[in-house]
Amino acid sequence: MSDTIYDVAKKAGVGIGTVSRAINNNPKISPQTKIKVLKAINELKYQPHALAQGLARKKTSMVATIVPFFTGYFFVELLRGIQQEISKYRYNLILYSVDQTNKTETFLEKTLRENRVDGTLLISLRINDKYAKKFSDSNFPIVLVDSYHPDLDSITVENKQGAYVATQHLIQLGHTKIGMINGQLKSSPAQLRLEGYKKALRDNNILFKEKYLIISDSGQDGFNREAGYQGMKRLLELGDNKPTAVFISSDIQAAGAIRAIQEYGLKIPEDIAIVGFDDIEMAEYLGLTTMHQPMFEMGKLAVQRLMAKISGEDSRKFKKSFLTNLVIRESCGFSRKMPT
């Protein structure tokens, strides 16, 4: 059998914790002791296993990421930022896909009890007060992304502000019959984007009409192409009473909505103007005016914050909310309103 960390500790006359500190270049070890440990390692030709190193320092080098599902463009881009940043710390991800929001607690409990991970990223899912307290009381590192709780670290975007700006833009272009295609309201971003849409109408003395609001019932949270397609068909079925412009709560829904408009033989933006939300790569190819949110940057920042908590470098509460930016392309008809 090959030598173990215990054999190294015995040969050097130290404890396994001291051996671990020497291996991991921990500053809390004297130079003399470190030399003695490294000499023993060399003589025994000991090769420290990554998992053994983690156990010795009571770290697993694993992070749990709990997401609603893996198929959405938003989550793909967010996870791309997470993966790029986490590799810098030599950490790995365990991905938990929550197919039903009522299962969120199951995975939160799993990360707390199984000791398989050093921290948790919770993405676009709510955490109730009970579990927020559990994480706080146990000092178990957790960062919420695209979600919020006052007692936990969170990274969000200004969803309400973004929806307000998108709707306001359509109003400034002369539209008063403005619809909205939204995701399911169990989603916090969907709720906030609806609030922003309504506020823009209210601030401009435009009456909110229930028939112009489509709450998608397709898929897990409604943020998908089919939901946008079906939602736009419902608006177009209003005939002469249809809206002249629509704020669509995600770019992937907008892609489906564009297909529905084309099937009806209508033109964008001449017959109906649209503005999306996210600014995924597809949006540029579709000529889609949209609200840009920094998904990749959010993922990177989430990892940086979680690592600061895992290492104990910063225990302060952290709240970061990114502003969204309007990216104007062809779908809103802005160029037709510009002075010549």
Protein Blocks (a to p, Z undefined) as FASTA:
>chain_A
ZZdfklmmmmnopafklmmmmmnopakbcfklmmmmmmmmmmnopacdfklmmmmnopah
iacdddfblkbmklmmmmmmmmmmmmmnopacdddddfbfklmmmmmmmmmmnopafbdc
dehiacdfklmmmmmmnopacddehiacfkbccddddfklmmmmmmmmmmmnopabdcdd
dddfkbmklmmmmmmmmmmmmmnopacdfklpccdfehjkopafklmmmmmmmmmmnomm
pcfbdcdfbfklmmmmmmmmmmnopacfkloccddehjpaklmmnopacddddfklmmmm
mmmmmmmmmnomamcdcdddddddddddfknommmmpcZZ
